Amino acid sequence: MKRRHPPIPRLWLVSDARNDASLEAALAGLPHGSGFIFRHYHLREAERRARWRELVRIARARDCIAVLAGPARKARGWRADGCYGPPGMLAQGPALLRLVTAHSLRELGQACRARADLVLLSPVFPTRSHSGGSTLGPLRFRLLARESDVPAIALGGMDARKARRIDAEAWAAIDAFRAPNGGPGHQDS
């Protein structure tokens, strides 16, 4: 039986240590029905769970899909709508929305074998997370997205303008929701 999930958001906010101070404002500014991926790898488990609870209240008030970075069992225990991570981490566990990361055609195949519902293809453009690293670029992103059996989300140096430029159906970002001065900002979708 095929798993059923809510409609796939076009816009995703990804949490990170560097955007933590502006997450409340960024979440409050997201269009209703967007997605939120909570990573916060920098926190210890108890602090991470407390921060999740704070932020997921805001996300739910905006009808956002709230996804936890980690195995499906943990995501289910934290009452997340889904889980996020590399294929090996997400191949097992309960039926939740699975957002799997991929950086190549080989990893895209692994994502599909890991029962991915969505694949985050990255990095599309240069990003602070992987400064100096190689990027997919618009052409390789489009080629990989076309090869994917599941919807693809563009990640890495993304903002609304770049998403339109590469014709991405969905995109995710860490920094795009901050104003140029480092404060909270809003991007159109």
C-alpha positions as CSV (number, residue, x, y, z in Angstrom):
1,M,0.0,0.0,0.0
2,K,1.4,3.4,-0.9
3,R,2.0,5.8,1.9
4,R,-0.1,9.0,2.0
5,H,1.3,12.3,3.0
6,P,0.1,15.9,2.9
7,P,0.8,18.0,-0.2
8,I,4.5,18.7,-0.7
9,P,5.4,22.3,0.2
10,R,7.2,24.5,-2.4
11,L,9.2,26.3,0.2
12,W,11.3,24.8,3.0
13,L,13.2,26.5,5.9
14,V,16.2,24.5,7.2
15,S,17.4,25.2,10.7
16,D,21.1,25.5,11.6
17,A,23.2,27.0,14.3
18,R,23.8,30.2,12.3
19,N,20.1,31.0,11.7
20,D,18.9,29.9,15.2
21,A,18.5,33.5,16.5
22,S,16.1,34.4,13.7
23,L,14.1,31.2,13.4
24,E,11.0,32.4,15.2
25,A,10.7,35.4,12.8
26,A,11.6,33.3,9.8
27,L,8.9,30.7,10.7
28,A,6.3,33.3,11.4
29,G,7.0,34.9,7.9
30,L,6.7,31.6,5.9
31,P,3.7,31.2,3.8
32,H,1.1,28.8,5.3
33,G,1.8,25.2,4.3
34,S,5.5,25.6,3.9
35,G,8.0,23.0,5.3
36,F,10.4,23.2,8.2
37,I,13.4,20.9,8.6
38,F,14.8,21.0,12.1
39,R,18.5,20.1,12.2
40,H,20.2,21.8,15.1
41,Y,23.0,19.3,15.3
42,H,25.0,21.7,17.5
43,L,22.7,21.2,20.5
44,R,22.9,18.4,23.1
45,E,19.9,16.0,23.0
46,A,17.8,17.6,25.8
47,E,18.5,21.2,24.5
48,R,17.7,20.0,21.0
49,R,14.4,18.5,22.0
50,A,13.4,21.7,24.0
51,R,14.3,23.9,21.0
52,W,12.3,21.6,18.7
53,R,9.2,22.0,20.9
54,E,9.5,25.8,20.8
55,L,9.9,26.0,17.1
56,V,7.4,23.3,16.1
57,R,4.6,25.3,17.9
58,I,5.2,28.2,15.5
59,A,5.5,25.9,12.5
60,R,2.2,24.2,13.3
61,A,0.5,27.5,13.7
62,R,1.5,28.2,10.1
63,D,0.3,24.8,9.0
64,C,3.9,23.9,8.1
65,I,5.1,20.4,7.8
66,A,7.7,19.9,10.5
67,V,10.5,17.4,9.8
68,L,13.2,16.2,12.2
69,A,16.7,15.5,11.1
70,G,17.3,12.0,12.3
71,P,16.0,8.4,12.1
72,A,12.3,7.8,11.5
73,R,11.8,6.2,14.9
74,K,13.1,9.4,16.6
75,A,11.0,11.6,14.4
76,R,7.9,9.5,15.3
77,G,8.8,9.8,19.0
78,W,9.1,13.6,18.7
79,R,5.8,13.8,16.8
80,A,7.4,15.1,13.7
81,D,5.6,14.8,10.3
82,G,8.7,13.3,8.8
83,C,12.5,12.6,9.0
84,Y,15.5,14.0,7.1
85,G,18.9,12.7,6.4
86,P,21.2,10.5,4.3
87,P,19.8,7.3,2.7
88,G,21.5,5.0,5.2
89,M,19.9,6.7,8.2
90,L,16.3,6.7,6.8
91,A,16.0,3.3,5.1
92,Q,14.4,1.7,8.2
93,G,11.7,2.6,10.6
94,P,8.0,3.6,10.6
95,A,6.2,5.1,7.7
96,L,6.8,8.8,7.9
97,L,7.5,11.4,5.3
98,R,11.1,10.8,4.3
99,L,13.3,13.7,3.0
100,V,16.6,12.2,1.8
101,T,19.7,14.1,0.8
102,A,21.5,13.4,-2.4
103,H,24.5,15.0,-4.1
104,S,24.9,12.7,-7.2
105,L,23.1,10.2,-9.4
106,R,24.5,7.3,-7.3
107,E,23.1,8.9,-4.1
108,L,19.8,9.6,-5.9
109,G,19.4,5.9,-6.5
110,Q,20.2,5.2,-2.8
111,A,17.6,7.7,-1.8
112,C,14.9,5.9,-3.8
113,R,15.9,2.6,-2.3
114,A,15.7,4.2,1.1
115,R,11.9,4.9,0.5
116,A,12.4,8.6,0.0
117,D,9.3,10.6,-0.5
118,L,11.3,13.7,-1.4
119,V,14.9,14.2,-2.3
120,L,17.0,17.3,-1.5
121,L,19.5,17.7,-4.2
122,S,22.5,19.8,-3.1
123,P,24.4,22.0,-3.2
124,V,23.0,23.6,-6.3
125,F,24.9,26.9,-5.8
126,P,27.9,27.9,-3.6
127,T,26.9,28.0,0.0
128,R,28.4,28.8,3.4
129,S,27.7,25.3,4.6
130,H,30.1,23.8,2.0
131,S,32.3,26.8,1.2
132,G,34.8,26.0,-1.6
133,G,33.1,22.7,-2.3
134,S,31.8,21.6,-5.7
135,T,28.2,22.4,-6.7
136,L,25.7,20.8,-8.9
137,G,24.9,24.0,-10.8
138,P,21.6,24.6,-12.7
139,L,22.1,22.0,-15.4
140,R,23.1,19.1,-13.2
141,F,20.4,19.9,-10.8
142,R,17.8,19.8,-13.6
143,L,19.2,16.5,-14.9
144,L,19.2,14.9,-11.5
145,A,15.7,16.2,-10.7
146,R,14.5,14.8,-14.1
147,E,16.0,11.4,-13.2
148,S,14.4,11.3,-9.7
149,D,11.4,9.0,-9.1
150,V,10.2,11.4,-6.3
151,P,9.9,15.2,-6.2
152,A,13.2,17.0,-5.9
153,I,13.9,20.0,-3.7
154,A,16.8,22.3,-4.6
155,L,19.1,23.1,-1.7
156,G,22.4,25.0,-1.4
157,G,22.7,28.7,-2.0
158,M,19.0,29.0,-2.8
159,D,16.6,31.9,-2.7
160,A,13.4,32.7,-4.5
161,R,15.2,34.3,-7.5
162,K,17.5,31.3,-8.0
163,A,14.6,28.9,-7.7
164,R,12.8,30.6,-10.5
165,R,16.1,30.7,-12.6
166,I,16.5,26.9,-12.4
167,D,12.8,26.3,-12.6
168,A,12.8,24.3,-9.3
169,E,9.3,23.1,-8.2
170,A,10.5,23.3,-4.6
171,W,13.5,24.8,-2.8
172,A,15.0,24.9,0.7
173,A,17.4,27.3,2.4
174,I,19.1,28.2,5.6
175,D,20.1,31.8,5.0
176,A,17.6,33.0,2.4
177,F,15.1,33.9,5.1
178,R,17.4,36.5,6.7
179,A,17.6,40.1,5.9
180,P,20.9,41.3,4.4
181,N,21.9,42.8,7.8
182,G,21.6,39.4,9.4
183,G,18.2,40.0,10.9
184,P,15.0,38.2,10.0
185,G,13.8,38.7,6.5
186,H,11.3,37.3,4.1
187,Q,11.6,35.8,0.7
188,D,8.8,35.4,-1.8
189,S,8.0,32.0,-3.0
